[in-house]
Amino acid sequence: MTDYSVSEAKNNFPKLLDLMLAGEEVVITRRGKAIGRLEATEAQSTPARSPGVEWFRKVRVKPMESSNAVDLVRQMRDED
């Protein structure tokens, strides 16, 4: 269990969420007294990856195989 003051929690919220998801209980304090607790509904073994990264990998454009500008322009023109 880790204690953080309200100001520390505000400044380190993403870190606290990672700790919480790793299964650690996080206690928020004000003037030394516990006022709240963050605890995951179920512990995760690895942090979740951003869905944006997976989307980007799927839609990323692969480089064309042309070796010169003339072939590249012809290939782009003929794709339609």
C-alpha positions in Angstrom: 0.0 0.0 0.0 1.3 3.4 -1.0 0.2 6.8 0.4 0.1 10.0 -1.7 -1.1 13.4 -0.7 -3.8 15.0 -2.8 -1.3 17.3 -4.6 1.1 14.3 -5.3 -1.8 12.3 -6.6 -2.9 15.2 -8.9 0.6 15.5 -10.3 1.2 11.8 -10.7 -2.2 10.4 -11.6 -1.1 8.3 -14.6 1.6 6.7 -12.5 -0.9 6.0 -9.7 -3.2 4.3 -12.3 -0.4 2.1 -13.5 0.4 1.1 -9.9 -3.3 0.4 -9.3 -3.5 -1.7 -12.4 -0.5 -3.7 -11.3 -2.5 -4.7 -8.2 -1.1 -2.2 -5.7 -3.5 -0.3 -3.4 -3.0 3.4 -3.5 -4.2 5.6 -0.6 -4.9 9.3 -1.1 -4.3 11.4 2.0 -5.1 15.0 3.1 -3.1 16.4 6.0 -1.9 12.9 6.8 -5.3 11.3 7.0 -6.6 8.8 4.4 -9.5 10.2 2.4 -9.6 7.8 -0.5 -8.3 4.6 -2.0 -7.6 3.5 -5.6 -7.8 -0.2 -6.2 -8.3 -2.1 -9.5 -11.4 -4.1 -10.0 -9.0 -6.9 -11.1 -5.2 -6.9 -11.3 -3.6 -6.9 -14.8 -0.3 -8.5 -15.4 0.7 -6.0 -18.1 -0.4 -2.4 -18.7 -2.9 -2.0 -21.5 -1.5 -0.7 -24.8 -3.0 2.3 -26.5 -5.6 1.3 -29.1 -4.2 4.1 -31.3 -0.9 2.4 -31.8 -2.6 -0.8 -33.1 -4.8 1.2 -35.4 -1.8 3.0 -36.8 0.0 -0.3 -37.5 -3.0 -1.6 -39.4 -3.5 1.5 -41.6 0.2 2.5 -42.1 1.0 2.9 -45.8 3.8 0.6 -46.9 6.6 2.1 -49.0 6.2 1.6 -52.8 8.8 -0.6 -54.5 9.6 1.9 -57.3 13.3 2.7 -57.7 12.9 6.1 -59.4 10.4 9.0 -59.5 9.1 8.2 -63.0 8.1 4.7 -62.0 6.6 6.1 -58.7 4.4 8.6 -60.6 3.3 5.9 -63.0 2.4 3.5 -60.2 0.4 6.2 -58.3 -1.4 7.2 -61.5 -2.3 3.5 -62.4 -3.6 2.7 -58.9 -7.1 4.2 -59.6 
